[in-house]
Amino acid sequence: MRKEILKRVRELEERIHIVGGVLASCFVLTFFVWRWHAQGAEENPFIEALHWTLLAIDVLILIVFVGILLFRRFGLAKPTRALSRVISTEELSRKVREWLISEVGDPSPRSVRFCSEDEMEALVELNHEAFKNSVFEVEKEKLVHRNSAWIHRNPRVFLLILDPLNKERYIGYSAMVPLTQEGLECYIEGGIRDADVPASFIAPNKASTAGVLIFAIYLKREFSFQKSEASRGYSLYFLASVRYHLAVLFPKAKNKKDVKPYPPIYVQTEYPAMERRLRRYGFTETKKRSADGFELFVLEHPFRHGTEKAEIFTQQQTPAPAAAE
């Protein structure tokens, strides 16, 4: 599709050059006819008609050339950028949706690691930068205390995402918070803000987890999807890293008898564009608002596979009455 788009853009440019050449020739011809007419040539109906016709073409020339300049400035400037975003967004939405409802092997990279106490300073810097000047901003001193308490409670909460081309550099992180039943009930009823979630609400293992909260996902500014064109190459890698974090938050049981369904995944966002993306990923509204004032979304049946896949997909498209309540 991208090659086809580029091909058609080049063909359009060639046609613009041809039209521009023809109109430029008409402009020159208009000039000489006007000069001839101005020097008192004998009145001739044909020349008079040609004169006014070419004057009309002059106006058309001006309009077309202004249009060409605007098209070159805004239409052909990096012509595939906007279109490739549309294509990649749909492809990523399809891929992420597939990852979240089906076990399709392990598509995720290994350029990630769980944050330790030794890396707390780097995590706090990323954490603070992620929510600076937003409703979720937290002072660094509080982040150090809170993050340390969370890591002691569950060492899989924070995942540092590394640059796949430079494993010594962090480019972002994700925070997935498994909540206890008490913690989840308090959270979805708007009883506690994100900044104040205590470690006691975090489940230390899968058996005690009622739901997983996608707490934070962040890329550094230079890798941001919105700020950097080059970061588009990291999109799939970054989302794969986030999916990997969700998948390994609870290691797979060795015995099939011990396998338990993955708990529901909850998320909130302050951005309407992200709400639309979440719906494409399969999340639905809970009709609940967080203590921070935003709609809570849920993915009820993540990481199911086999015969359940089609049924779950249908359930996500049409929420059951109980879920709507």
SEBA-747937 format. One record per residue (C-alpha): x, y, z. Coordinates in steps of 0.2 Angstrom, whole numbers, padded with zeros to 4 digits, always signed. Example, Ala and Ser with C-alpha at 12.3 -4.5 7.8 and 13.67 -1.06 7.14 Angstrom:
! residues 2
+0062-0022+0039;+0068-0005+0036;
***
This chain:
! residues 325
+0000+0000+0000;+0014+0012+0004;+0023+0009-0012;+0007+0011-0022;+0004+0028-0013;+0021+0034-0017;+0019+0029-0035;+0003+0039-0037;+0010+0054-0028;+0025+0054-0041;+0013+0052-0055;+0003+0067-0048;+0019+0077-0047;+0023+0074-0065;+0006+0079-0071;+0007+0095-0061;+0024+0099-0070;+0016+0097-0087;+0001+0108-0082;+0012+0121-0075;+0022+0121-0091;+0007+0123-0102;+0000+0137-0091;+0017+0146-0090;+0017+0146-0109;-0001+0153-0110;+0005+0166-0098;+0019+0171-0109;+0007+0171-0124;-0005+0182-0115;+0009+0195-0111;+0014+0197-0129;-0005+0198-0135;-0008+0211-0122;+0007+0221-0128;+0002+0220-0146;-0016+0225-0142;-0009+0240-0131;+0001+0247-0146;-0014+0250-0156;-0016+0235-0167;-0031+0236-0178;-0047+0230-0170;-0050+0212-0174;-0065+0202-0166;-0054+0186-0165;-0039+0195-0157;-0051+0204-0145;-0059+0187-0140;-0042+0179-0138;-0036+0193-0127;-0050+0192-0115;-0049+0173-0115;-0030+0174-0111;-0034+0186-0097;-0046+0173-0090;-0032+0160-0091;-0021+0172-0082;-0033+0172-0067;-0033+0153-0069;-0014+0152-0069;-0013+0162-0053;-0026+0151-0044;-0018+0134-0050;+0000+0140-0046;-0006+0145-0028;-0014+0128-0027;+0002+0120-0033;+0012+0129-0020;+0000+0125-0006;-0001+0107-0011;+0018+0105-0012;+0019+0113+0005;+0006+0104+0014;+0001+0089+0003;+0017+0083-0003;+0028+0087+0012;+0032+0070+0018;+0017+0063+0008;+0016+0046+0017;+0017+0052+0035;-0001+0055+0038;-0007+0040+0027;+0006+0028+0035;-0001+0033+0052;-0018+0028+0047;-0012+0012+0040;-0001+0008+0055;-0014+0013+0067;-0027+0000+0060;-0013-0013+0059;-0007-0010+0077;-0025-0010+0083;-0028-0027+0075;-0012-0034+0082;-0014-0028+0100;-0032-0034+0100;-0026-0051+0095;-0012-0051+0108;-0025-0046+0122;-0038-0060+0118;-0027-0074+0112;-0011-0083+0116;-0002-0083+0099;+0015-0088+0105;+0027-0075+0112;+0029-0060+0100;+0038-0049+0113;+0056-0044+0113;+0068-0047+0128;+0075-0029+0128;+0066-0026+0145;+0069-0029+0163;+0059-0027+0179;+0065-0012+0190;+0075-0016+0205;+0079-0004+0220;+0096+0000+0211;+0087+0007+0197;+0074+0017+0207;+0082+0034+0203;+0080+0031+0184;+0062+0025+0187;+0057+0040+0197;+0064+0051+0183;+0054+0043+0170;+0039+0042+0182;+0040+0061+0186;+0043+0066+0167;+0028+0055+0161;+0015+0065+0172;+0023+0082+0174;+0010+0096+0172;-0004+0083+0171;-0018+0079+0184;-0008+0063+0188;+0008+0073+0193;+0017+0067+0209;+0032+0075+0218;+0048+0064+0217;+0050+0062+0235;+0033+0053+0236;+0037+0043+0220;+0052+0036+0228;+0043+0030+0244;+0028+0024+0234;+0038+0015+0221;+0049+0006+0233;+0034+0000+0243;+0026-0007+0228;+0042-0016+0222;+0044-0024+0239;+0026-0030+0238;+0027-0036+0220;+0043-0035+0211;+0034-0036+0194;+0025-0020+0195;+0037-0009+0185;+0045-0014+0169;+0059-0004+0161;+0059-0004+0142;+0076-0003+0134;+0082+0003+0117;+0084-0012+0107;+0099-0005+0098;+0107+0001+0115;+0103-0010+0129;+0111+0002+0142;+0098+0016+0138;+0080+0017+0145;+0067+0023+0133;+0052+0021+0144;+0043+0010+0156;+0026+0002+0160;+0018+0000+0177;+0005-0014+0179;-0003-0015+0196;-0012-0031+0202;-0025-0026+0214;-0032-0036+0228;-0051-0038+0229;-0052-0024+0242;-0041-0013+0232;-0050-0016+0216;-0067-0012+0224;-0060+0004+0232;-0052+0010+0216;-0067+0007+0204;-0079+0015+0216;-0068+0031+0215;-0062+0029+0233;-0043+0032+0230;-0033+0042+0218;-0018+0035+0208;-0005+0044+0218;-0012+0037+0234;-0013+0018+0231;-0005+0009+0246;+0006-0006+0244;-0007-0016+0254;-0019-0014+0240;-0007-0023+0228;-0008-0042+0226;+0008-0051+0229;+0003-0066+0218;-0010-0071+0205;-0021-0081+0217;-0025-0065+0227;-0027-0053+0212;-0045-0047+0207;-0039-0036+0193;-0024-0028+0185;-0023-0009+0183;-0013-0003+0168;-0006+0011+0178;+0007+0020+0167;+0014+0018+0150;+0027+0030+0145;+0041+0033+0131;+0054+0047+0133;+0051+0063+0123;+0063+0059+0109;+0054+0042+0106;+0036+0049+0108;+0024+0044+0095;+0018+0062+0094;+0034+0071+0095;+0046+0061+0084;+0043+0054+0066;+0057+0041+0069;+0048+0034+0084;+0035+0026+0072;+0048+0012+0070;+0047+0008+0088;+0028+0007+0089;+0026-0011+0087;+0041-0015+0098;+0035-0003+0112;+0017-0011+0112;+0025-0028+0112;+0035-0024+0127;+0019-0018+0136;+0010-0034+0131;+0024-0044+0137;+0023-0035+0154;+0005-0040+0156;+0009-0058+0151;+0023-0061+0163;+0015-0052+0177;+0009-0069+0182;+0021-0083+0176;+0012-0098+0168;+0008-0112+0179;+0018-0128+0176;+0003-0139+0180;-0012-0137+0169;-0023-0140+0184;-0016-0125+0192;-0020-0113+0178;-0031-0099+0182;-0040-0087+0171;-0031-0070+0169;-0040-0057+0179;-0049-0042+0171;-0038-0027+0165;-0043-0010+0170;-0037+0007+0163;-0041+0025+0163;-0035+0040+0152;-0037+0059+0151;-0036+0059+0132;-0051+0056+0121;-0040+0049+0107;-0034+0036+0119;-0051+0031+0124;-0055+0028+0105;-0040+0017+0104;-0044+0007+0119;-0061+0003+0112;-0052-0003+0096;-0042-0014+0107;-0057-0022+0115;-0059-0012+0131;-0077-0007+0136;-0084+0006+0148;-0087+0001+0166;-0099+0016+0169;-0087+0020+0183;-0076+0035+0186;-0060+0035+0195;-0056+0046+0210;-0045+0057+0197;-0061+0060+0187;-0059+0049+0172;-0069+0035+0164;-0063+0017+0169;-0062+0005+0155;-0060-0014+0157;-0055-0029+0146;-0065-0043+0155;-0057-0059+0147;-0038-0056+0142;-0027-0069+0136;-0040-0083+0131;-0037-0094+0116;-0044-0108+0106;-0063-0110+0105;-0066-0096+0118;-0059-0083+0106;-0074-0079+0095;-0086-0080+0110;-0075-0067+0120;-0073-0056+0105;-0093-0055+0103;-0095-0052+0122;-0082-0037+0121;-0092-0030+0106;-0109-0031+0115;-0107-0029+0134;-0119-0040+0144;-0132-0032+0155;-0124-0036+0171;-0108-0028+0165;-0117-0012+0160;-0125-0011+0177;
***
